[in-house]
Amino acid sequence: MAVYKQNQLIKSISPGFCEAFDLLKQKRFKESLQVALVTIDSYQNQYEELFALWVLGRTYHEYLEHKKSTEYFSICKTKIEHYKVIEKYSFLYGSCHLWLGLEELVKGNRVEAFKLLLKAKKHHIISPAPNWLELENTILTYYCIGVILYEFRYLEESDEYCEFALKFAETYQNAELLGRILTTMGNIAKQRNTFDEAMGFYLKALEYKQQDKDPLRISVTHINIAEVEFNKKNYEKVLFHTNLIYELQSQYINRKNQNFINYLLARSHYYSSAAHTKLGNTDKAWHFQLQALDKADKTNHKHFKIAIYQCMVNSYREQGNYKEAYTYTQKIVDIQSTILNNVTDKQIADIRINFHRTDKQESLVCFTQQLEQLQSANHQLERFTSTIAHDIRSPLSSIIRYLGLFKRRNPDIPYDDAMEYINSAIEVAKGSYKLADNLLNITNINKKNTPFETVDLNVILERVLLNLSHEIEDRNACIKVGDLPTLELSQGLIVQLFQNLISNAIKYNDSSHPIVEISAENIDGTYCFSVRDNGIGIAQKYREQIFQMMQRLHSDGEYEGHGLGLSICASVVKKHGGKIWIESNKNKGSCFKFTIATNKAGDE
C-alpha cells in the first residue's frame, strides 16, 4: 500500500465541487450528478478538473450508466498520466483503476477486472485518520479482489481478502458494504460445505442489509439462506425465505439490472419447486418449475439454465412426454457446447491470477504444473465430446432406420397428422445425427499426430465438387476453380474445409444462379486461398462471431444448420498453421480467405 503523504481530498476547491462531493457522500446521486455537470467546465485548477471527472464517473456508476462511467474514469486516468501527476494524485489514480475494474466486473471480464484492481491496490493511500472515501475505496478494492478469487475457487485467498475488507468495513460502519462482504464470506463457507458457518455469515449480512433497506440486496441474502436450508433439509424454512423474496419483489422488479433480478427470481422459484417436491406437493412444484424456467430463459447464467432444463427433462420424462424431454435435452447440449468454448479461457485465467502470488521461480514451476493439468483437462474434454457424439449417433441412427422402415412397410397410410409426425421425427433425428457427426469431426481435428501428405489441391477440389454434385445441380450453381498448388496437408481435413466453404456459399445465396470462385496466391512462401461468392453476405459486426461454435445468424426456418461448419473450418486452418477470415458486406457477397504455409505445419 502506498505511503501516505497528504490527504489529497482535503484541498481548497471551489464551492460547486465541494457541493457535488458532499452530495455524493450523502448518496444523493441525482443531485450530485446535476451539480457536477453544471460545474465540469468551470474548474479553476488541475485538481478540480480531475476531481470533477472522478465525481461524474462515480455518480454514473450508481445510475448503472456503465458506458458513461467508464468514459469519465478513463478520461480522468488518462489525464493524470498525461499531466505526469500519478504520484501526486496517487489516491485518485488508484480510485480510477478501482472503478474501471468494477465496470469490467459488471461486463463479466474478470481477468481484466483483476488486473485493474491489483493496480488500484498498489496506489491505495490510507491516512492516519482516513476519511470515508479512502475507507470505501480500500474496502471495495480488497472485497472485489476477494470476489474474483472466489469465483475462480481460490477460497483461502478469497477469505483473506474478504477478512481484510471486513476489518475496515467495521471501522467504516457502512451497512451496505458489510452486508456484501459477509454475503461473500457466507458463499465461501457454503462452497466448503460448512453450512452452519455459512448460515452465521448470511444472518449477519441480513441484519446489515435490513439496515440499508435495499429490498434487492435483502432478497439476495434470503435466497442464499434458502439454499443453505435446502442443503440442511429444512424444506419448510426454504419456503419461508422464498416467500419473503416474493413479497419484496414488487419493490425492485422494474430496476435496470433485469438480468440479475431474473437470475435471483429463477433461483427462488427453483428452490421453491425443489422444496415442494421434497414435501410431496407435486402441483406446486410444477408451478414453480415453470416459473423458474421463464426467468432462467431471460438470464445469461448458463450453468443455472442447465440445472433448470435438467429439471424439465426429468419432469417431462416422468409424464411420458418424450418430445418435450428431447427438446430440453437439446437445449442442454447447446449450452454445454458454448461452455466448452470457455473452459480453456477460464483455466488460463486461473493461471494468470495465480501468477501474482509467488516469485518468478516458484511461479514458473506452478505455471508448468497447471499447464500440464490444462492439457490433461483438454484431453478429457476431447474424450468426453467424442464419447457423447458416438453415444448420440447410435440411437439416432436406429430411430432414423426404424421410422424409415415403418414408412416403407406402410405405404398406404394417408398423409395425415400421424405421417406428418413421423416425417418431422425423421428430420429432427437426421439433424441431431449431423450435429453429433460435426461434434465428432471437431474432436478428431483437435487430436495430435494428424498425418500430413503431399496433396494436389486440384484433385482435392474434383473430389469436393463430386461430393456436392447434387447440391450444385439443384441450385444451378457455377463453380470456378483456378490453378491450385500441391502442398503438404491433411487430405481428409482439407476436403472438409473446402466442402464446408463451398456448401455455405451455395446455401446462403438467394441468386437463381449462385457463383463460387476458388483461387490461390503465393505470398512470400505462404498460400492465401479465396472462396468468393455472390450470396447474401455477412454484416461486418458478425465477422468474428461466425467462426465460434454454435453461433448462427439465421433461424432454422431461414437456413438449416447447427452453427458448426465455420468452426470446423477455423479448426482445420489452425491445424495447418494458418488463419481464416472473411471479407464481406451484407447483400454484397462474401469472400472467405485462409492461409496455409508451403512447408508442413505439424501439430501444435
C-alpha positions as CSV (number, residue, x, y, z in Angstrom):
1,M,0.0,0.0,0.0
2,A,1.4,3.4,-0.9
3,V,2.9,5.6,1.9
4,Y,0.5,8.4,3.0
5,K,1.8,11.9,2.2
6,Q,-1.2,14.1,2.5
7,N,-5.0,13.8,2.4
8,Q,-5.5,14.7,-1.2
9,L,-9.2,15.2,-0.8
10,I,-8.8,18.0,1.8
11,K,-7.9,20.7,-0.6
12,S,-9.1,24.2,-1.4
13,I,-11.7,23.5,-4.1
14,S,-14.5,25.8,-5.4
15,P,-17.9,25.6,-3.7
16,G,-19.6,23.8,-6.7
17,F,-17.2,20.9,-6.5
18,C,-17.5,20.8,-2.7
19,E,-21.3,20.6,-3.0
20,A,-21.1,17.8,-5.6
21,F,-18.7,15.9,-3.4
22,D,-20.9,16.3,-0.3
23,L,-24.0,15.2,-2.1
24,L,-22.1,12.1,-3.3
25,K,-21.0,11.3,0.3
26,Q,-24.7,11.5,1.3
27,K,-25.6,9.2,-1.6
28,R,-27.8,11.9,-3.1
29,F,-26.5,10.8,-6.5
30,K,-29.1,12.5,-8.7
31,E,-28.3,15.9,-7.1
32,S,-24.6,15.2,-7.2
33,L,-24.7,14.5,-10.9
34,Q,-26.7,17.7,-11.6
35,V,-24.2,19.8,-9.8
36,A,-21.2,18.1,-11.3
37,L,-22.5,18.5,-14.8
38,V,-23.0,22.2,-14.2
39,T,-19.5,22.7,-12.8
40,I,-17.5,20.4,-15.0
41,D,-16.4,23.2,-17.3
42,S,-15.7,25.8,-14.6
43,Y,-12.7,24.2,-12.9
44,Q,-10.0,26.5,-11.7
45,N,-7.1,24.2,-11.4
46,Q,-5.8,20.8,-12.4
47,Y,-7.1,19.0,-9.3
48,E,-10.6,20.4,-9.7
49,E,-10.7,19.1,-13.3
50,L,-9.6,15.6,-12.3
51,F,-11.9,15.5,-9.3
52,A,-14.9,16.6,-11.4
53,L,-14.3,13.8,-13.9
54,W,-14.0,11.3,-11.0
55,V,-17.3,12.5,-9.4
56,L,-19.1,12.1,-12.7
57,G,-17.7,8.6,-13.3
58,R,-18.7,7.6,-9.7
59,T,-22.2,9.0,-10.0
60,Y,-22.9,7.5,-13.4
61,H,-21.8,4.1,-11.9
62,E,-24.5,4.4,-9.2
63,Y,-27.0,5.1,-12.0
64,L,-25.9,1.9,-13.8
65,E,-24.8,4.1,-16.8
66,H,-21.8,1.9,-17.2
67,K,-20.7,3.2,-20.6
68,K,-20.6,6.8,-19.3
69,S,-19.0,5.8,-16.0
70,T,-16.2,4.0,-17.9
71,E,-15.7,7.0,-20.2
72,Y,-15.2,9.5,-17.3
73,F,-13.0,7.3,-15.2
74,S,-10.8,6.6,-18.3
75,I,-10.5,10.3,-19.1
76,C,-9.5,11.0,-15.5
77,K,-6.9,8.2,-15.5
78,T,-5.5,9.3,-18.9
79,K,-5.2,12.9,-17.8
80,I,-3.4,12.0,-14.6
81,E,-0.9,10.1,-16.8
82,H,-0.7,12.9,-19.3
83,Y,0.0,15.5,-16.7
84,K,2.6,13.2,-15.0
85,V,1.0,13.6,-11.6
86,I,0.5,9.9,-10.7
87,E,2.5,10.1,-7.5
88,K,0.9,13.5,-6.6
89,Y,-2.6,12.2,-7.0
90,S,-2.0,8.6,-6.2
91,F,-5.3,8.1,-4.4
92,L,-7.3,9.5,-7.3
93,Y,-5.3,7.4,-9.8
94,G,-5.8,4.2,-7.8
95,S,-9.5,5.0,-7.4
96,C,-9.9,5.3,-11.2
97,H,-8.4,1.8,-11.5
98,L,-10.8,0.5,-8.9
99,W,-14.0,1.8,-10.6
100,L,-12.8,0.8,-14.1
101,G,-12.2,-2.7,-12.6
102,L,-15.8,-2.7,-11.2
103,E,-17.1,-1.7,-14.6
104,E,-15.2,-4.7,-16.2
105,L,-16.6,-6.9,-13.5
106,V,-20.1,-5.8,-14.4
107,K,-19.4,-6.8,-18.0
108,G,-18.1,-10.2,-16.8
109,N,-14.5,-9.5,-17.8
110,R,-13.0,-11.0,-14.6
111,V,-9.4,-11.2,-15.7
112,E,-9.3,-7.6,-16.9
113,A,-11.0,-6.5,-13.7
114,F,-8.5,-8.4,-11.6
115,K,-5.6,-6.6,-13.3
116,L,-7.2,-3.2,-12.7
117,L,-7.9,-4.0,-9.1
118,L,-4.4,-5.0,-8.4
119,K,-3.2,-1.7,-9.8
120,A,-5.8,0.1,-7.6
121,K,-4.4,-1.8,-4.6
122,K,-0.9,-0.7,-5.4
123,H,-1.9,3.0,-5.4
124,H,-4.1,2.9,-2.2
125,I,-3.4,5.6,0.4
126,I,-4.7,5.3,4.0
127,S,-4.0,8.3,6.2
128,P,-3.6,8.1,10.0
129,A,-7.2,9.4,10.2
130,P,-8.8,8.1,7.0
131,N,-11.9,9.8,5.6
132,W,-14.9,7.9,4.3
133,L,-13.7,7.9,0.7
134,E,-10.3,6.4,1.5
135,L,-12.0,3.7,3.5
136,E,-14.6,3.0,0.9
137,N,-12.0,2.6,-1.9
138,T,-9.8,0.3,0.3
139,I,-12.8,-1.9,1.3
140,L,-14.1,-2.2,-2.3
141,T,-10.7,-3.0,-3.7
142,Y,-10.0,-5.8,-1.3
143,Y,-13.6,-7.0,-1.4
144,C,-13.7,-7.2,-5.2
145,I,-10.4,-9.0,-5.4
146,G,-11.8,-11.4,-2.9
147,V,-15.0,-11.9,-5.1
148,I,-13.0,-12.6,-8.2
149,L,-10.7,-15.1,-6.4
150,Y,-13.9,-16.8,-5.0
151,E,-15.4,-17.1,-8.5
152,F,-12.2,-18.9,-9.6
153,R,-12.5,-21.0,-6.5
154,Y,-9.3,-19.7,-4.7
155,L,-11.3,-20.0,-1.4
156,E,-8.4,-19.5,1.0
157,E,-7.1,-16.4,-0.7
158,S,-10.6,-15.0,-1.2
159,D,-11.2,-15.4,2.5
160,E,-8.1,-13.4,3.4
161,Y,-9.1,-10.5,1.2
162,C,-12.7,-10.5,2.5
163,E,-11.5,-10.6,6.1
164,F,-9.2,-7.6,5.4
165,A,-12.1,-5.7,3.8
166,L,-14.4,-6.7,6.7
167,K,-11.9,-5.2,9.3
168,F,-12.0,-1.8,7.5
169,A,-15.8,-2.0,6.9
170,E,-16.4,-2.5,10.6
171,T,-14.4,0.7,11.2
172,Y,-16.4,2.5,8.4
173,Q,-19.7,1.1,9.7
174,N,-21.2,1.0,6.2
175,A,-24.2,-1.3,6.3
176,E,-24.2,-1.9,2.5
177,L,-20.6,-2.9,2.3
178,L,-20.7,-5.0,5.5
179,G,-23.7,-6.9,4.1
180,R,-21.9,-7.6,0.8
181,I,-18.7,-8.8,2.4
182,L,-20.5,-11.1,4.8
183,T,-22.5,-12.5,2.0
184,T,-19.4,-13.4,0.0
185,M,-17.8,-15.0,3.2
186,G,-21.0,-17.0,3.5
187,N,-20.7,-18.1,-0.1
188,I,-17.1,-19.2,0.6
189,A,-18.3,-21.2,3.6
190,K,-21.1,-22.7,1.6
191,Q,-18.6,-23.8,-1.1
192,R,-16.7,-25.6,1.6
193,N,-20.0,-27.3,2.7
194,T,-19.7,-25.8,6.2
195,F,-23.4,-24.8,6.2
196,D,-23.7,-23.7,9.8
197,E,-20.8,-21.3,9.3
198,A,-22.4,-20.1,6.1
199,M,-25.7,-19.5,7.8
200,G,-23.9,-17.4,10.5
201,F,-22.5,-15.1,7.9
202,Y,-25.7,-14.9,6.0
203,L,-27.8,-14.0,9.1
204,K,-25.3,-11.2,10.0
205,A,-25.4,-10.0,6.4
206,L,-29.2,-9.9,6.6
207,E,-29.1,-7.6,9.7
208,Y,-26.9,-5.1,7.9
209,K,-28.9,-5.3,4.7
210,Q,-32.1,-4.6,6.6
211,Q,-30.4,-1.5,8.0
212,D,-29.5,-0.5,4.4
213,K,-33.2,-1.1,3.5
214,D,-32.4,-2.2,-0.1
215,P,-35.1,-4.8,-1.0
216,L,-33.0,-6.4,-3.7
217,R,-29.9,-7.0,-1.5
218,I,-32.2,-8.3,1.2
219,S,-33.7,-10.8,-1.3
220,V,-30.2,-11.9,-2.3
221,T,-29.5,-12.9,1.3
222,H,-32.8,-14.7,1.7
223,I,-32.1,-16.9,-1.4
224,N,-28.7,-17.7,0.0
225,I,-30.2,-18.7,3.3
226,A,-32.9,-20.7,1.5
227,E,-30.1,-22.6,-0.4
228,V,-28.4,-23.5,2.9
229,E,-31.7,-24.6,4.5
230,F,-32.3,-26.8,1.5
231,N,-28.9,-28.5,2.0
232,K,-29.8,-28.9,5.6
233,K,-33.1,-30.5,4.5
234,N,-35.2,-27.8,6.3
235,Y,-37.7,-27.6,3.4
236,E,-40.4,-25.5,5.3
237,K,-37.8,-22.9,6.1
238,V,-36.8,-22.8,2.4
239,L,-40.3,-21.9,1.5
240,F,-40.4,-19.3,4.3
241,H,-37.4,-17.4,2.8
242,T,-38.5,-17.7,-0.8
243,N,-42.0,-16.3,0.2
244,L,-40.2,-13.3,1.7
245,I,-38.5,-12.8,-1.7
246,Y,-41.9,-12.8,-3.5
247,E,-43.2,-10.2,-1.0
248,L,-40.3,-7.9,-1.7
249,Q,-40.0,-8.3,-5.5
250,S,-42.6,-5.6,-6.3
251,Q,-40.1,-3.0,-4.8
252,Y,-37.3,-3.8,-7.3
253,I,-38.9,-5.6,-10.3
254,N,-38.6,-2.6,-12.6
255,R,-35.0,-1.7,-11.8
256,K,-32.4,-1.5,-14.7
257,N,-30.4,-4.7,-13.8
258,Q,-33.0,-7.1,-15.1
259,N,-30.6,-9.9,-15.9
260,F,-29.6,-10.1,-12.2
261,I,-33.2,-9.8,-11.0
262,N,-34.4,-12.6,-13.3
263,Y,-31.5,-14.8,-12.1
264,L,-32.5,-14.1,-8.4
265,L,-36.1,-14.9,-9.1
266,A,-35.2,-18.0,-11.1
267,R,-33.1,-19.3,-8.2
268,S,-36.1,-18.5,-5.8
269,H,-38.6,-20.4,-8.0
270,Y,-36.1,-23.3,-8.4
271,Y,-35.7,-23.8,-4.6
272,S,-39.4,-23.4,-4.1
273,S,-40.0,-26.1,-6.7
274,A,-37.3,-28.4,-5.1
275,A,-38.7,-27.9,-1.6
276,H,-42.3,-28.6,-2.7
277,T,-41.1,-31.7,-4.5
278,K,-39.4,-32.9,-1.3
279,L,-42.7,-32.2,0.7
280,G,-44.8,-34.1,-1.9
281,N,-46.6,-31.0,-3.3
282,T,-46.4,-32.1,-6.9
283,D,-48.7,-29.4,-8.4
284,K,-47.0,-26.6,-6.6
285,A,-43.6,-28.0,-7.5
286,W,-44.5,-28.0,-11.2
287,H,-45.9,-24.4,-11.0
288,F,-42.7,-23.1,-9.6
289,Q,-40.6,-25.1,-12.0
290,L,-42.4,-23.4,-14.9
291,Q,-41.8,-20.0,-13.3
292,A,-38.1,-20.8,-12.8
293,L,-37.9,-21.8,-16.5
294,D,-39.5,-18.5,-17.6
295,K,-37.0,-16.4,-15.6
296,A,-33.9,-18.6,-16.4
297,D,-34.6,-18.1,-20.1
298,K,-34.2,-14.3,-19.6
299,T,-30.7,-14.6,-18.0
300,N,-27.2,-15.3,-19.2
301,H,-26.3,-17.7,-16.3
302,K,-25.6,-20.8,-18.4
303,H,-24.9,-23.3,-15.6
304,F,-28.1,-22.3,-13.8
305,K,-30.1,-22.7,-17.1
306,I,-28.7,-26.2,-17.4
307,A,-30.0,-27.1,-13.9
308,I,-33.5,-25.8,-14.8
309,Y,-33.5,-27.5,-18.1
310,Q,-32.5,-30.8,-16.5
311,C,-35.4,-30.5,-14.1
312,M,-37.7,-30.0,-17.1
313,V,-36.2,-33.1,-18.8
314,N,-36.8,-35.2,-15.7
315,S,-40.4,-33.9,-15.3
316,Y,-41.4,-34.4,-18.9
317,R,-39.8,-37.9,-18.8
318,E,-41.9,-38.8,-15.8
319,Q,-45.0,-37.5,-17.6
320,G,-44.2,-39.7,-20.6
321,N,-43.8,-36.6,-22.8
322,Y,-40.6,-37.6,-24.6
323,K,-40.9,-35.0,-27.3
324,E,-40.5,-32.1,-24.8
325,A,-37.9,-34.1,-22.8
326,Y,-35.9,-34.3,-26.1
327,T,-36.3,-30.5,-26.7
328,Y,-34.8,-29.6,-23.3
329,T,-32.1,-32.2,-23.7
330,Q,-31.1,-30.4,-27.0
331,K,-31.1,-27.1,-25.2
332,I,-28.7,-28.5,-22.6
333,V,-26.4,-29.8,-25.3
334,D,-26.4,-26.3,-27.0
335,I,-25.5,-24.5,-23.8
336,Q,-22.8,-27.1,-22.8
337,S,-21.1,-26.6,-26.2
338,T,-20.7,-22.9,-25.5
339,I,-19.4,-23.6,-22.0
340,L,-16.8,-25.9,-23.5
341,N,-15.5,-22.9,-25.6
342,N,-14.9,-21.0,-22.3
343,V,-13.3,-23.8,-20.2
344,T,-9.8,-23.3,-21.6
345,D,-10.1,-19.5,-21.3
346,K,-11.2,-19.9,-17.6
347,Q,-8.3,-22.2,-16.8
348,I,-5.8,-19.8,-18.5
349,A,-7.3,-17.0,-16.3
350,D,-6.7,-19.2,-13.3
351,I,-3.0,-19.5,-14.2
352,R,-2.8,-15.7,-14.6
353,I,-4.5,-15.0,-11.3
354,N,-2.2,-17.5,-9.5
355,F,0.9,-16.0,-11.1
356,H,0.9,-12.8,-9.0
357,R,1.2,-14.7,-5.7
358,T,4.7,-16.2,-5.9
359,D,8.2,-15.1,-7.1
360,K,9.3,-15.9,-10.6
361,Q,11.0,-19.2,-10.0
362,E,8.0,-20.6,-8.0
363,S,5.6,-19.2,-10.5
364,L,7.4,-21.0,-13.3
365,V,7.0,-24.3,-11.5
366,C,3.4,-23.6,-10.8
367,F,2.7,-22.5,-14.3
368,T,4.3,-25.7,-15.8
369,Q,2.2,-27.9,-13.4
370,Q,-1.0,-26.1,-14.2
371,L,-0.3,-26.1,-18.0
372,E,0.1,-29.9,-17.7
373,Q,-3.3,-30.0,-15.9
374,L,-4.8,-27.9,-18.6
375,Q,-3.6,-30.2,-21.3
376,S,-5.0,-33.2,-19.4
377,A,-8.3,-31.4,-19.0
378,N,-8.4,-30.7,-22.7
379,H,-7.8,-34.3,-23.5
380,Q,-10.6,-35.3,-21.1
381,L,-12.9,-32.8,-22.9
382,E,-12.0,-34.3,-26.2
383,R,-12.7,-37.8,-24.9
384,F,-16.0,-36.6,-23.4
385,T,-17.1,-34.9,-26.7
386,S,-16.1,-38.0,-28.7
387,T,-18.0,-40.3,-26.3
388,I,-21.1,-38.2,-26.3
389,A,-21.1,-37.9,-30.1
390,H,-20.7,-41.7,-30.5
391,D,-23.5,-42.3,-27.9
392,I,-25.9,-39.9,-29.5
393,R,-25.3,-41.1,-33.1
394,S,-26.0,-44.8,-32.4
395,P,-29.6,-44.4,-31.1
396,L,-30.4,-41.6,-33.6
397,S,-29.3,-44.0,-36.4
398,S,-31.7,-46.6,-35.1
399,I,-34.5,-44.1,-34.9
400,I,-34.0,-43.0,-38.5
401,R,-33.8,-46.6,-39.7
402,Y,-36.9,-47.9,-37.9
403,L,-39.0,-44.9,-38.8
404,G,-37.9,-45.3,-42.4
405,L,-38.7,-49.0,-42.3
406,F,-42.2,-48.2,-40.8
407,K,-42.9,-45.8,-43.8
408,R,-41.8,-48.3,-46.4
409,R,-43.9,-51.1,-44.8
410,N,-47.0,-48.9,-44.5
411,P,-47.2,-47.1,-47.9
412,D,-51.0,-46.8,-47.8
413,I,-51.1,-44.7,-44.6
414,P,-52.9,-41.4,-45.6
415,Y,-50.8,-38.2,-45.2
416,D,-52.5,-37.2,-42.0
417,D,-51.1,-36.0,-38.7
418,A,-49.5,-39.4,-37.9
419,M,-47.4,-39.4,-41.1
420,E,-46.5,-35.7,-40.6
421,Y,-45.2,-36.5,-37.1
422,I,-43.2,-39.4,-38.5
423,N,-41.6,-37.2,-41.2
424,S,-40.9,-34.5,-38.6
425,A,-39.3,-37.0,-36.3
426,I,-37.1,-38.3,-39.1
427,E,-35.9,-34.8,-39.9
428,V,-35.2,-33.9,-36.3
429,A,-33.3,-37.2,-35.8
430,K,-31.3,-36.5,-39.0
431,G,-30.4,-33.0,-37.9
432,S,-29.3,-34.3,-34.5
433,Y,-27.2,-37.1,-36.1
434,K,-25.5,-34.4,-38.2
435,L,-24.8,-32.3,-35.1
436,A,-23.2,-35.3,-33.4
437,D,-21.2,-36.0,-36.5
438,N,-19.9,-32.5,-36.6
439,L,-19.0,-32.6,-32.9
440,L,-17.0,-35.8,-33.6
441,N,-15.3,-34.0,-36.5
442,I,-14.2,-31.2,-34.3
443,T,-12.8,-33.6,-31.7
444,N,-10.9,-35.5,-34.4
445,I,-9.5,-32.3,-35.9
446,N,-8.0,-31.3,-32.5
447,K,-6.3,-34.7,-32.0
448,K,-2.5,-34.7,-32.3
449,N,-0.5,-36.7,-34.8
450,T,-2.7,-36.0,-37.7
451,P,-0.9,-37.4,-40.8
452,F,0.2,-34.9,-43.4
453,E,1.0,-35.9,-47.0
454,T,1.8,-34.3,-50.4
455,V,-1.6,-33.3,-51.9
456,D,-2.6,-31.9,-55.2
457,L,-5.4,-29.5,-54.4
458,N,-6.7,-29.6,-57.9
459,V,-7.5,-33.3,-57.3
460,I,-9.0,-32.4,-53.9
461,L,-11.4,-29.9,-55.5
462,E,-12.5,-32.5,-58.0
463,R,-13.4,-34.8,-55.1
464,V,-15.2,-32.0,-53.2
465,L,-17.3,-31.0,-56.3
466,L,-18.2,-34.6,-56.8
467,N,-19.4,-34.8,-53.2
468,L,-21.5,-31.7,-53.7
469,S,-22.8,-32.5,-57.2
470,H,-26.4,-32.9,-56.2
471,E,-26.4,-29.6,-54.3
472,I,-24.7,-27.8,-57.2
473,E,-27.1,-29.2,-59.7
474,D,-30.2,-28.5,-57.6
475,R,-29.2,-24.8,-57.2
476,N,-27.9,-24.4,-60.7
477,A,-24.6,-23.2,-59.3
478,C,-21.4,-22.4,-61.2
479,I,-18.1,-23.3,-59.5
480,K,-15.0,-21.7,-61.0
481,V,-11.7,-23.2,-59.8
482,G,-8.3,-21.5,-60.6
483,D,-4.9,-23.3,-60.7
484,L,-4.2,-24.6,-57.2
485,P,-0.8,-25.7,-55.7
486,T,0.4,-29.0,-54.3
487,L,1.2,-28.8,-50.6
488,E,1.8,-31.0,-47.5
489,L,-1.6,-31.3,-45.9
490,S,-4.1,-33.5,-44.1
491,Q,-6.1,-34.7,-47.1
492,G,-9.3,-35.5,-45.1
493,L,-9.3,-32.2,-43.2
494,I,-8.8,-30.1,-46.4
495,V,-11.7,-31.9,-48.0
496,Q,-13.9,-30.9,-45.1
497,L,-12.6,-27.3,-45.3
498,F,-13.4,-26.7,-49.0
499,Q,-16.6,-28.7,-48.8
500,N,-18.0,-26.6,-45.9
501,L,-17.0,-23.3,-47.5
502,I,-18.4,-24.1,-51.0
503,S,-21.6,-25.6,-49.5
504,N,-22.1,-22.4,-47.4
505,A,-21.6,-20.3,-50.5
506,I,-24.4,-22.1,-52.3
507,K,-26.7,-22.4,-49.3
508,Y,-26.5,-18.7,-48.2
509,N,-27.3,-17.4,-51.7
510,D,-30.6,-16.1,-52.9
511,S,-29.5,-15.8,-56.5
512,S,-31.1,-18.1,-59.1
513,H,-27.5,-18.8,-60.4
514,P,-25.0,-19.0,-57.5
515,I,-21.4,-18.4,-58.5
516,V,-18.5,-19.6,-56.4
517,E,-14.8,-18.8,-57.3
518,I,-11.9,-20.6,-55.8
519,S,-8.3,-19.3,-56.2
520,A,-4.9,-19.3,-54.6
521,E,-2.0,-16.9,-54.4
522,N,1.6,-17.4,-53.2
523,I,2.6,-14.5,-50.9
524,D,6.2,-14.8,-49.6
525,G,6.1,-18.6,-49.1
526,T,2.5,-18.7,-47.8
527,Y,-0.5,-19.6,-49.9
528,C,-3.6,-17.4,-49.5
529,F,-6.8,-19.2,-50.7
530,S,-10.0,-17.4,-51.5
531,V,-13.6,-18.7,-51.8
532,R,-15.7,-15.9,-53.2
533,D,-19.5,-16.0,-53.8
534,N,-22.4,-13.8,-54.9
535,G,-24.5,-14.7,-51.9
536,I,-26.3,-12.7,-49.2
537,G,-23.1,-11.6,-47.4
538,I,-22.4,-11.0,-43.7
539,A,-22.6,-7.8,-41.8
540,Q,-19.3,-6.5,-40.5
541,K,-20.2,-6.8,-36.8
542,Y,-20.6,-10.6,-37.2
543,R,-17.2,-11.3,-38.9
544,E,-15.6,-12.8,-35.7
545,Q,-18.7,-14.4,-34.2
546,I,-19.4,-16.7,-37.2
547,F,-16.2,-18.8,-36.5
548,Q,-17.3,-19.7,-33.0
549,M,-19.1,-23.0,-32.2
550,M,-22.9,-23.0,-32.3
551,Q,-23.1,-19.4,-33.5
552,R,-25.8,-18.9,-36.0
553,L,-27.1,-15.7,-37.7
554,H,-30.3,-17.2,-39.1
555,S,-33.2,-19.3,-37.7
556,D,-33.8,-22.9,-38.8
557,G,-36.8,-21.6,-40.8
558,E,-34.4,-19.4,-43.0
559,Y,-31.4,-21.7,-43.4
560,E,-30.9,-25.1,-41.7
561,G,-27.7,-25.9,-39.8
562,H,-26.1,-26.0,-36.3
563,G,-23.5,-23.3,-36.5
564,L,-20.6,-25.7,-36.5
565,G,-19.4,-25.6,-40.2
566,L,-17.3,-22.5,-40.0
567,S,-16.0,-23.5,-36.5
568,I,-14.7,-26.7,-38.2
569,C,-13.1,-24.6,-41.0
570,A,-11.3,-22.5,-38.4
571,S,-10.0,-25.6,-36.6
572,V,-8.8,-27.1,-39.8
573,V,-6.9,-23.9,-40.8
574,K,-5.4,-23.6,-37.4
575,K,-4.2,-27.2,-37.6
576,H,-2.3,-26.2,-40.7
577,G,-0.7,-23.2,-39.0
578,G,-2.8,-20.7,-40.9
579,K,-5.5,-18.1,-40.3
580,I,-9.0,-17.7,-41.7
581,W,-11.1,-14.5,-42.1
582,I,-14.0,-13.1,-44.1
583,E,-14.2,-10.0,-46.4
584,S,-17.9,-9.3,-46.8
585,N,-20.8,-6.8,-46.6
586,K,-24.5,-7.7,-46.2
587,N,-26.2,-8.3,-49.6
588,K,-22.9,-8.0,-51.5
589,G,-21.5,-11.5,-51.4
590,S,-18.7,-13.0,-49.3
591,C,-15.1,-13.8,-49.7
592,F,-13.6,-16.3,-47.2
593,K,-9.8,-16.3,-47.1
594,F,-7.4,-18.6,-45.4
595,T,-3.6,-19.1,-45.4
596,I,-1.5,-22.3,-45.4
597,A,2.3,-22.3,-45.2
598,T,4.2,-24.1,-48.1
599,N,6.0,-26.3,-45.5
600,K,4.3,-28.8,-43.3
601,A,2.7,-27.1,-40.3
602,G,2.8,-30.1,-38.0
603,D,0.9,-30.4,-34.7
604,E,0.8,-27.7,-32.1
